[in-house]
Amino acid sequence: MISAPLGSWRDEPACQDDLRKLVTSNAQTAAKVRALSRFLGLTGTTSHMRQWESLLEVAAIDVAVARMLEPHVDALGILAEAGHDAPDGSTWGVYAAESPAHVLTVGAEGEQTVIDGEKAWCSLAAELSHAIVIAGSDGGSYACAVDLRDPRAQAQPTAWPSVGLQEIPSGSVAFTKTPVTVLGPPNWYLDRTAFAWGGIRVAACWFGAAVGLARNAVRRHSKRSNPSTVGEMLIGQLEAEIFSIRSVFAQAAAAADGSDEYSRARAWTVALTVRNIVYSGVRRIQHLSREIAGPAALTGDVGFAKADADLTVYISQHHGPRDEAALGTELRTKVDHNGF
């Protein structure tokens, strides 16, 4: 999909049947994440192209499963970058979101570094073995690896009435002087170039979900006894949107995996650009897919309706205008410093 943007997006990859069995299995979250990581060959040093391609195809089958897998892949990369190995069989989340009502601090308890307080938006905390959490101190924020099975880390009961991403409850975790391993110096997590590329990895999940909707819609259209010219027009529009986004991902992967050294600021400009393009395009693909498939798909096709609801929740996490403003500020600053 990304490595060959001129290829047909309507054709699923050769390994799709085996991948579909893993994605749609009844396995628990941790077992599914481990199985998919092995099958797709995703490690802490896997190329960005392969990460994005893999997550895209998982999301095209079930975006909720991609949402389970993406933070695990992210954590493996963070650990590798910090010079640490993930314990065998471990499954990971990354909890970086901040909430004014929940404060998590890092400090010392004797010779042991510990975290204390509560962290919000900890997706699947009750089902994963480990996480990288961001905790604050007077000297800045720190990325901390923590064992979620430690009794001093308690996932809090949470209501999760969401229709989309029902499988990804995101409540808080209370940490009571919980031992951690600090990864990197203060503010290292956000200062990494890889943080920017990680933002594109999430966008690959959005795009995969949209491609799944589009494939479903086109299959429905092709089975109609008298396909309408309006439907043909909408499919043409889908083709253009999908090709554009595939091309953007191909360019971004060349940057992320290439030999050129990207500063964090330069990579962040690329990431903001890609995410904004993908977000707008994904919303358009979602709309076109609904129009092509019709209300019967939204009301009678469990897979289509679920994918549509999951995608709606997932892309709502995009920062939208704030990211666009940040991109404009980045570009203006470069012009101020360097001119045109």
N, C-alpha and C positions, 0 to 999 in steps of 0.2 A: 504493500500500500504506500509506504513512504519511500522506500529505496527505488521503486520504479513507478513514479507517478503517472506515467502514460499507460500503464496496464489497466485492465478492467477492474473497477472496484466492486462490480456486481458478482465477480467470481470469488468464492471463499478459498483460502489457501489449502494446499493438498493435505495438510495435517489437521484440518478443521474438525473432522469427525472425532479424532482422538482428543483434541482440545475440548470439543463440546462435551464429551463424556465427563471430563474432569471438572469443567465449569459447572455443569448441571447436576453433578453427583449430589447425593444426600450427606456427604461428609461434613463434619463440623468445620468451622472457620479455620482453625489452626491446621488441621489435616489437609484442607483444600489449599491453603496458602503454601504449605510445604510441597504438596504434589505438583502444583503449578510451577513453583520456582524450579523444581527439578526438571520437569518436562520442557520448560522454556529455556532452561540454562541460564537463569537470572542469578547473578552473584553481585558482590560489591564492586566488581570491576568490569561488568558487562558494558559494552558500548551503548551510548545513548540511542543510537539508531535501533539497536536490537531491543532495548527497553521499551522505546516508544511503539515500535511495531508490535511487540508482544502484548503490551497493555491495550493497544488499539483493538487487536483481534479478540482479546478476552472481553473487552467492553462491548464489542459488537454482538457478542453472545449474551452477556449479562453484565451490565455496568456496575451492579452492586458488588460482584465478585472482583472486578477490576479495582473498585474502591477498597476492597479488602487487601488486595495484592500490592497496590501502588506504595503505600507507606512502608510495607515490609522491604520492598526493593530500595526505597529511599534510605531506610535505616541501614541496610547492608552497605550501601555506598558511603554513608556518613562514617560508619564504623571502620571501613577499609581506609578511608581518607585519614582517619585519626590514628591508624595503626593498630586497630583492635580486630579480633575475630569474633564473629557471632557464635555462641555456644551451639553445638550440634542439636538440630531439631527445634531450635528456638523460632518463635514467630514474633514479629515486631510491629509496633505502632510508632508514630512520631507525633508528639503532642507539643505544638509550638504556639497555638492560638492563645491570646491573652484575653482576660476578662476582668474588668474592674472589681467585680464581686468575688473573685477568686485570686488569691495571691500565693505564689509558691516561691520559697526562698531556699538558697543553698548556703550551707555553713559547715562547721566542723563539730564533731562530737568525739572528743579525744583525738585520735589519729585518723578517724574515719570521716570522710565527706558524706554529708547527709542532706536530704531535702525535707522541707517541712512546710505544710500548708495544703492548699487544695488547687488542683489544676482542672480547668473547664475543658469541654469539648474533647474528651478522651474516647475516641471511637473504639468500640470493641474491647475495652480495657478488661472486661471480665473473661474474655475468650483468648487473649494473647498471653504469651509468657513474658515478654519484655517490651520495653519502650525507651525511646529517647525523648526526654522531656526537657523543656527550656525553663530554667529557674533563675531568679534574679538575685543579685547581691549588690552591695555598695559599689563594687568594682565593675559591674556590668552583668550581662546575662551569660549563662553557661549551658551548654548541651550536656545532659547527664544521662548515662545509661543506667536503667533501673530494672530490677526483677519484679514484675508485677505480681508474682506469686508470694512475695514476702508478706507476712501478716501485717507489716507496718504500711502496706499499700492497699487501700480498700476502695474498690469501685463502689460508688454511691448509687443507690436505687434511683432510677430516673424514668420519667414518663417520656415516651417516644411515639407520639401519635402520627408521625409523618407517614403519608401515603407512599411517597418516593423514598428509596433507600431504607425500606423498613428493616432490612437485615443489618443496618449499620447504626445501632443506637450509640449516641454520643453524649454521655453524661460526664460527671466529674469524678476525679479520684482524690481521696484524702490520703496524704502522705504524713506519717508521724515519725520524724527523724529516721527516714528510710535510707539505708546505705546506697550510695551511687558511685559510679565511675565517671569522673569528669572527662569529657572529650574536648580537647583543645583549649586554647586560652580564652579570656573573656571576649564575648561577642563573635567568636569564631564561626558559630553556626550561620549567622546572617551574612558574615563577611566573605564567605566562600563563593568562588565562581560557580561551584556545583549547585549552590542554592538557586541560582538563576535557571540553570538547566533543569532543575527539579520542577520549577514552575511550568516548564514546557511539558514535562512528563505528565502532569495532571491534565493539561490541555489535550494530550493524546488520548486520555480516557474519555474526555468529553466528545472528541471527534469520533472515537470508536463507537460510542453509544449512538451518535447521529448516523453513522454508516450502517449500523444494525437496523435502525428505523428505515433508512432509505432502501436497503436491500429488501426488507419486508414489503415496503410499499410498491417497489418495482415488480416484485414477484406477483403481487395481487393484481397489478395493472395488466401484466402480461397474460394472466389467466382469464381476463374478461373476454366475452365473446365478441364484443364490439368496442374496442378501446377508443376512447374519445381523443380528439386532437388536442383538447385542453390538457388531458393527462400527458400526452406526448410532449407538449410544451413544458409542463412542469418537470418532467424527467430531464429534458434538455437543460433546464435551469439547475436541477440537481447536479448534473454532470459538470457544469461550469463551477459551481460552488465547491464540489468535492475535489476537482482537479486543482483549483486554486489553493485549497488548504493543504493538499498533499504536497504541492510544490513548495509551500512555505515550510512545512516540516522537513522536506528534503534539504532545503537550504540551511535550516537551523541545525540539523544533524551534522551537516558538513562542517559547520562552525564548531559545534560542541565536540566532535570527534576528530577534528582536523589538527594539523601540526601548529597552526597559529596559536600563540598564547593570548587568551582573552582575559582582560582584567575583570574584576567583579562588576565594575560600572559598565563596561562595554557589553558584557554578557547580559546584564540586567536590562539594558536597552533592547537587546535582541529579544529577550524573554517577554518583556512588556509588549513589544510589537507583535510577536507571535501570538501571545495569549489574547490580545485584543482582536486580531484577525480571526483567530479560531472561534472565539466566543461569538462574534457577530455571524460568522459563517455557520456555526452549529445551530444557532437559533433559526437561521434561514432554512437550513436543511430540515430541522424539526418541523417547521411550519409547512414546507413543501411536502414532506412525507405524510403529514396529517391530511393535507389536501388531496394527495394522490390516493391514499389508502381509504379515506372516507370515514364516516362515523362508525361503520361496522367494525373497523379495526380497533378503534378506541373503546368500544363497548363490548365487543365479542371476542377479541383476540387477546388472551391473557398476556402473551409475550410482548405484543406491541404496546398494550396499555401500561404494562409494568415498565418497559424501557422508556416510554414517554414520561412517566411520572418520575422514574429514577433520574433521568437526564435533567428534568426541570429542577429538581432539588440540587443536583450536583452543580449545575452552572450558576445557581443562585449564590453560590459561595464566591463567585468571581467578584472582584472589587470594582468592576465597571468603570464609572466616571473617575474614581480615584486613581485607577491605573492609567487611564488616558491622560489625566492631569499630570501624573508622575512622569509619564513618557514625554509629554510636552516640556516639562521642567528640565528633564535630562537633556533633551535636544537643545533647548534654549541656552542652557548652561554651556554646552559644547560650542554653540555658535558664539556666545559671549567670550569664551576663552580662545577659540581658534579661528573665528570668522567663518565665512562660507568657503 
